[in-house]
Amino acid sequence: MIYRTHTPRPPLSEFIHWLWYYEGLAPEAPMERVLPHGALELVIDLRSEPKRLFDREDQQRFTSFRRGWLSGAQSGYLVIEAMTGSSMIGAHFRPGGAHPFFRLPMIEFQDSVVELDSVWGQGFETLRDQLVQAPTAAEKFRVLEESLLAQARGSSLAPRRVSYAVKRFEASPSTETVQSLAAELGVSHKHFIHEFRRWVGLTPKLFCRIRRFQQVVAQIETRHAVEWADVSNTCGYYDQAHFIRDFRDFSGLNPAAYLTQRGEYLNFVPFTNGVNE
């Protein structure tokens, strides 16, 4: 499989962490869990076969997507189809960075996946055709970057207090700091939550929980044996039951099962059956 990432140039880099592209997917299983990470994801399918998003509890129920879609900020894992030979390109937005490209409150996309042509209209088909025809990964990145720059032209960054809060929460995702941070920023708790949801697509408390879970996933990425009590304590969980509950909420697995089932790429876990471990 070919897999590439690309860091966009400023000012796009203020909104997007990276662009990504892969070709010739060789999955370990026909379905994958996609773990929540607190931001939105743009996905453009470069093949013609529709891809399926499955119900977590009943994989006989699914929704099919064609050409491209936007995955909103998720409060739990997704179960997606992993089709051999797939080729896709996309953008991993920064938390609070997707608003200029879609011009809607990001909370409207929470826990949803929507077809891109429903939010970008006919212009999306032109972009996808250009991406399919571009001969190399570098050329595909150039096409996507130019399109995203044009889409966001004239837009502004998230309000400073939202950007500041995101950085604080990413560095130290403690849910106990939400109210104190609102006071520090000089706004009411209610107003702070409203503004954060509008730009990030999650409540501050849920964003913190997801980012703390992501700290755990990053810490254990390359480990085969883990002292879970040490990990949970380091990442700020107040007891083991709290840690396990959050881990199951966001991955559908208990921590030990996750270690045996995780895949090659961070946040993508082969889904081999319909039973949460």
Residue pairs with C-beta under 8 A, 6 or more apart in sequence:
1 22
1 23
1 24
1 25
1 26
2 21
2 22
2 23
2 24
2 137
3 20
3 21
3 22
4 20
4 21
4 22
4 137
4 141
5 18
5 19
5 20
5 21
6 18
6 19
6 20
6 21
6 137
6 138
6 141
6 145
7 13
7 17
7 18
7 19
8 16
8 18
8 19
8 145
8 148
9 145
11 149
12 145
12 148
12 149
12 152
14 94
14 97
14 157
15 93
15 94
15 97
15 98
15 100
15 101
15 152
15 157
16 91
16 92
16 93
16 94
16 97
16 148
17 39
17 92
17 93
17 94
18 91
18 92
19 89
19 90
19 91
19 92
19 141
19 144
19 145
20 89
20 90
20 91
20 92
21 88
21 89
21 90
21 137
21 140
21 141
22 86
22 87
22 88
23 46
23 87
23 137
24 85
24 87
25 82
25 83
25 84
25 85
25 86
25 87
26 84
27 82
27 83
27 84
27 270
28 82
28 263
28 264
28 270
29 82
29 270
29 271
29 272
30 81
30 82
30 83
31 54
31 59
31 79
31 80
31 81
31 82
31 270
31 271
31 272
32 79
32 80
32 82
32 263
32 268
32 269
32 270
32 271
33 77
33 78
33 79
33 251
33 252
33 253
33 268
33 269
33 270
33 271
34 71
34 74
34 77
34 78
34 79
34 80
34 267
34 268
35 77
35 213
35 214
35 217
35 250
35 251
35 267
35 268
35 269
36 73
36 74
36 75
36 76
36 77
36 210
36 213
36 250
37 210
37 214
37 267
38 73
38 95
38 200
38 202
38 207
38 210
38 211
38 214
39 73
39 92
39 93
39 94
39 95
39 97
39 98
39 200
40 70
40 71
40 72
40 73
40 93
40 98
40 106
40 109
40 201
41 70
41 71
41 90
41 91
41 92
41 93
42 68
42 70
42 90
42 91
42 93
42 98
42 101
42 116
43 68
43 69
43 70
43 71
43 88
43 90
44 67
44 68
44 88
44 89
44 90
44 116
44 127
44 128
44 131
44 144
45 51
45 65
45 66
45 67
45 68
45 86
45 87
45 88
46 87
46 88
46 89
46 128
46 131
46 132
47 83
47 85
47 86
47 87
47 88
48 66
49 83
50 64
50 65
50 66
51 64
51 65
51 66
51 80
51 81
51 83
51 86
52 62
52 63
52 64
52 65
52 80
52 81
53 62
53 63
53 64
53 65
53 78
53 79
53 80
53 81
53 113
54 61
54 62
54 79
54 80
54 81
55 61
55 62
55 79
56 76
56 77
56 79
56 252
57 274
58 274
59 79
59 274
62 81
63 113
65 113
65 115
66 115
67 115
67 116
67 117
67 124
67 125
67 128
68 115
68 116
68 117
68 124
68 128
69 113
69 114
69 115
69 116
70 102
70 109
70 113
70 114
70 116
70 119
71 78
71 113
72 106
72 108
72 109
72 110
72 111
72 112
72 113
72 114
72 201
73 95
73 106
73 109
73 110
73 111
73 200
73 201
73 202
73 207
74 110
74 111
75 110
75 111
75 202
75 206
75 210
76 111
76 249
76 250
76 252
77 250
77 251
77 252
77 269
78 113
79 271
82 270
89 131
89 140
89 141
89 144
91 144
91 148
93 101
94 166
95 166
95 170
95 200
95 207
96 106
96 158
96 162
96 163
96 166
96 199
96 200
97 157
97 158
98 106
98 201
99 105
99 106
99 155
99 158
99 198
99 199
100 151
100 152
100 155
100 156
101 148
101 151
101 152
101 155
102 109
102 119
104 119
105 197
105 198
106 197
106 198
106 199
106 200
106 201
107 197
107 198
107 201
107 202
109 201
110 201
110 202
116 124
117 124
117 125
120 127
120 151
127 143
127 144
127 147
130 143
130 147
131 140
131 143
131 144
134 140
134 142
134 143
157 163
158 166
158 199
158 200
159 195
159 199
161 185
161 187
161 192
161 195
162 195
162 196
162 199
162 200
164 185
165 181
165 185
165 192
165 196
165 204
166 200
166 207
168 177
168 181
169 177
169 204
169 207
169 208
169 211
170 211
172 236
173 207
173 208
173 209
173 210
173 211
173 212
173 215
173 236
174 208
174 212
174 236
175 204
175 205
175 208
175 209
177 208
178 189
178 192
178 193
178 204
178 205
178 208
179 189
181 192
181 204
182 188
182 189
182 191
182 192
182 193
183 189
185 192
187 195
192 204
193 203
193 204
196 202
196 203
196 204
196 207
197 203
200 207
202 210
209 246
209 250
210 250
212 235
212 236
212 237
212 246
213 246
213 247
213 250
213 251
215 235
216 231
216 232
216 235
216 243
216 247
217 266
217 267
218 266
219 231
219 234
219 235
220 226
220 231
220 259
221 266
223 259
224 259
226 255
226 259
228 240
228 243
228 255
228 256
229 240
231 243
232 240
232 242
232 243
235 243
237 243
237 246
243 255
244 254
244 255
247 253
247 254
247 255
247 258
248 254
248 276
251 258
251 269
252 276
252 277
253 261
253 269
253 276
253 277
254 277
257 277
258 269
261 269
261 270
261 272
261 277
262 269
263 269
263 270
